[in-house]
Amino acid sequence: MSRVTSLHVNGTARACDADPERPLLSVLRDDLGLTGTKYGCGEGQCGACTVHVDGVPVRSCLTPCGTVGPQKVTTIEGLGANGRLHPLQQALLEVGAFQCAYCASGMVMSGAALLAKNPQPTEDELVRFMDGNVCRCGGYGRIAAAIKLAAGGPKGDAR
C-alpha cells in the first residue's frame, strides 16, 4: 500500500506523509499538530482517542491511517462551528462534568455521535452507546447529565 499523503480533517484537506499502517492518532497528533485527541490505552479500550470518520466514532489508536482514504475525519478541534462550542461541549461545562479531563475529548466525540444518531436517547441507549469510554475520575453521572442537557433535557442529577 502506498504512503498516505493527504487526509481530510476538520473540513480541510491536510497534507501528510505517513506509512499507511501508522495509527490515525499518531498522524493527527504528531504530523498535523491536532493534540486534542488523546492517547489513552493504545488498545481501543478507553475511548480517549475517539474521533469521527464520516460521522462514525472510531478509536484512532487502532485505525490505520491508510484505511481512512477520502473519508472525512473530525477531531475535537473541528467539532464546534462558527467559533462556537458544540452543544455537548457547552453542556459539559455547565454541569462541571470533568475533573482531570483526560477523557474529555473522547467522551465529547462519542457523546456527539450519539446525539447525531439519536437526538433524544433514553438512559439505556446513552449508557450502551457510551460504554467503552472510561473516565478514571468517575464522572459518569455528570457526563450523562450533560448529554441529556445537550439533548434538550434538564440538568438532572449530576452526581
C-alpha positions in Angstrom: 0.0 0.0 0.0 1.3 3.4 -0.9 2.1 6.2 1.6 -0.8 8.4 2.8 -0.1 11.9 1.5 -3.4 13.6 2.4 -6.2 13.3 4.9 -9.5 15.3 5.0 -9.5 16.5 8.6 -11.9 19.0 10.2 -13.2 20.2 6.8 -9.8 20.7 5.2 -7.5 18.5 3.0 -4.3 18.2 5.0 -1.0 17.1 3.6 0.9 14.4 5.3 3.5 11.7 4.6 2.6 8.6 6.6 3.1 4.9 6.4 -0.5 3.5 5.8 -0.2 1.2 8.8 0.5 4.0 11.2 -2.3 4.8 13.6 -4.5 7.7 12.7 -4.0 9.0 16.2 -0.3 9.3 15.6 -0.7 11.1 12.3 -3.3 13.5 13.8 -1.2 14.4 16.9 2.4 14.2 15.6 2.1 15.2 12.0 -0.9 17.5 11.9 -0.5 19.0 15.4 -4.1 18.2 16.5 -3.3 17.3 20.1 -6.9 17.4 21.4 -7.3 13.7 20.7 -5.6 11.9 23.5 -3.6 8.7 23.7 -5.0 6.6 26.4 -4.5 2.8 26.5 -3.4 2.3 22.9 -5.7 -0.7 22.7 -9.0 0.8 21.8 -10.5 0.1 25.2 -10.6 3.5 27.0 -12.1 5.8 24.3 -9.7 8.7 24.9 -8.7 8.6 21.2 -12.2 8.7 19.7 -12.6 10.7 16.5 -15.3 10.6 13.8 -14.7 9.1 10.4 -17.6 10.2 8.2 -19.6 10.8 11.4 -18.9 7.4 12.9 -16.9 7.3 16.2 -13.7 5.3 15.8 -10.8 4.6 18.1 -8.0 6.4 16.3 -5.3 4.4 18.1 -6.4 1.3 16.3 -7.3 2.8 12.9 -4.5 2.6 10.4 -4.4 5.9 8.6 -4.3 4.1 5.3 -7.8 2.8 5.8 -9.3 6.3 6.0 -9.0 7.2 2.3 -11.2 10.1 1.2 -13.5 9.9 4.3 -13.9 12.9 6.5 -12.2 12.9 9.8 -13.5 15.1 12.6 -11.4 15.7 15.8 -12.4 17.6 18.9 -10.8 20.7 17.4 -13.3 20.5 14.5 -16.5 19.7 16.4 -17.8 23.2 17.0 -18.9 25.5 14.3 -18.5 29.2 13.6 -16.3 29.8 16.7 -18.9 28.2 19.0 -18.7 25.1 21.1 -20.8 22.1 20.2 -23.9 21.9 22.4 -22.5 18.9 24.2 -19.2 20.8 24.9 -21.2 23.7 26.4 -23.4 21.3 28.4 -20.3 19.6 29.8 -19.0 22.9 31.0 -22.4 23.9 32.5 -22.6 20.8 34.7 -18.9 20.7 35.6 -18.6 17.2 34.2 -14.8 16.8 34.3 -12.1 16.7 36.9 -8.8 15.8 35.2 -10.5 16.0 31.7 -8.1 13.5 30.1 -11.1 11.5 28.9 -12.9 14.7 27.8 -12.2 14.7 24.0 -13.2 11.0 23.7 -16.3 11.5 25.8 -17.3 14.5 23.7 -16.8 12.8 20.4 -18.7 9.7 21.5 -21.5 11.7 23.0 -21.8 14.0 20.0 -22.0 10.9 17.7 -24.8 9.5 19.9 -26.7 12.8 19.7 -26.3 13.0 16.0 -27.6 9.4 15.6 -30.4 9.8 18.3 -31.1 13.4 19.4 -33.2 12.1 22.3 -31.5 9.0 23.7 -33.1 7.0 26.6 -31.0 6.4 29.6 -30.3 2.8 28.4 -29.3 4.0 25.0 -27.0 6.6 26.5 -25.3 4.0 28.7 -24.9 1.4 26.0 -23.5 3.9 23.5 -21.0 5.4 25.9 -19.9 2.0 27.2 -16.2 1.7 26.5 -15.4 5.4 27.2 -13.5 5.3 30.5 -13.4 8.2 33.0 -10.8 7.4 35.6 -12.2 10.1 37.9 -15.7 8.5 37.9 -17.6 11.5 36.4 -20.1 9.3 34.6 -23.1 10.8 36.3 -22.2 14.3 35.3 -21.2 13.3 31.8 -24.6 11.6 31.4 -26.4 14.7 32.8 -24.5 16.8 30.2 -25.5 14.6 27.3 -29.1 14.8 28.5 -28.8 18.6 28.8 -27.4 18.8 25.3 -30.3 16.7 24.1 -32.7 19.4 25.5 -33.4 17.9 28.8 -32.9 19.3 32.3 -29.6 19.2 34.0 -30.8 16.4 36.2 -28.9 14.6 38.8 -25.2 15.3 38.1 -23.7 13.1 40.9 
